[in-house]
């Protein structure tokens, strides 16, 4: 995992994770609302996660992964984190 050296780097990492989540969601043909419901996360918060606007907790990464019938490690690897 690359060391995050500043706010801009940190924000890029959040965006990469959000993009990985969005790509997996779309690959499965799920709406953002359906994924949010399945993961137990508010839909607006899910949108912010996908856009890299929110710091996502490890617990929520696990919830999202389970809702996608995947593993958190898969999402993190897809984001190259």
GIMO-V766076 format. One record per residue. SS is DSSP state (2 for helix, 1 for strand, 0 for the rest). PHI is phi in radians with two decimals (NA if undefined). OMEGA is omega in whole degrees, 0 to 359 (999 if undefined). Layout:
BEGIN
ss=SS phi=PHI omega=OMEGA
ss=SS phi=PHI omega=OMEGA
END
This chain:
BEGIN
ss=0 phi=NA omega=180
ss=0 phi=-1.26 omega=178
ss=0 phi=-1.33 omega=179
ss=0 phi=-1.50 omega=188
ss=0 phi=-1.78 omega=181
ss=0 phi=-2.92 omega=183
ss=2 phi=-1.04 omega=181
ss=2 phi=-1.09 omega=178
ss=2 phi=-1.12 omega=180
ss=2 phi=-1.07 omega=180
ss=2 phi=-1.14 omega=176
ss=2 phi=-1.12 omega=179
ss=2 phi=-1.12 omega=178
ss=2 phi=-1.09 omega=179
ss=2 phi=-1.12 omega=179
ss=2 phi=-1.08 omega=178
ss=2 phi=-1.14 omega=178
ss=2 phi=-1.05 omega=179
ss=2 phi=-1.16 omega=178
ss=2 phi=-1.15 omega=178
ss=2 phi=-1.11 omega=180
ss=2 phi=-1.06 omega=181
ss=2 phi=-1.08 omega=179
ss=2 phi=-1.17 omega=178
ss=2 phi=-1.05 omega=181
ss=2 phi=-1.17 omega=179
ss=2 phi=-1.07 omega=179
ss=0 phi=-1.59 omega=178
ss=0 phi=1.24 omega=180
ss=0 phi=-1.67 omega=172
ss=0 phi=-1.38 omega=177
ss=2 phi=-1.05 omega=180
ss=2 phi=-1.13 omega=180
ss=2 phi=-1.12 omega=178
ss=2 phi=-1.13 omega=179
ss=2 phi=-1.05 omega=179
ss=2 phi=-1.07 omega=182
ss=2 phi=-1.13 omega=181
ss=2 phi=-1.50 omega=181
ss=0 phi=1.29 omega=181
ss=0 phi=-2.11 omega=177
ss=0 phi=-1.02 omega=184
ss=2 phi=-1.04 omega=181
ss=2 phi=-1.16 omega=177
ss=2 phi=-1.17 omega=178
ss=2 phi=-1.07 omega=178
ss=2 phi=-1.07 omega=179
ss=2 phi=-1.18 omega=176
ss=2 phi=-1.10 omega=181
ss=2 phi=-1.10 omega=179
ss=0 phi=-1.52 omega=180
ss=0 phi=1.28 omega=182
ss=0 phi=-1.63 omega=181
ss=0 phi=-2.23 omega=172
ss=0 phi=-1.33 omega=184
ss=0 phi=-1.69 omega=180
ss=0 phi=-1.30 omega=177
ss=2 phi=-1.04 omega=178
ss=2 phi=-1.01 omega=179
ss=2 phi=-1.24 omega=175
ss=2 phi=-1.08 omega=178
ss=2 phi=-1.13 omega=179
ss=2 phi=-1.06 omega=180
ss=2 phi=-1.12 omega=179
ss=2 phi=-1.04 omega=179
ss=2 phi=-1.10 omega=178
ss=2 phi=-1.13 omega=178
ss=0 phi=-1.57 omega=183
ss=0 phi=0.94 omega=183
ss=0 phi=-2.37 omega=177
ss=0 phi=-2.12 omega=177
ss=2 phi=-1.01 omega=180
ss=2 phi=-1.07 omega=178
ss=2 phi=-1.16 omega=180
ss=2 phi=-1.14 omega=179
ss=2 phi=-1.15 omega=179
ss=2 phi=-1.17 omega=179
ss=2 phi=-1.10 omega=178
ss=0 phi=-1.50 omega=182
ss=0 phi=1.02 omega=179
ss=0 phi=-1.78 omega=999
END
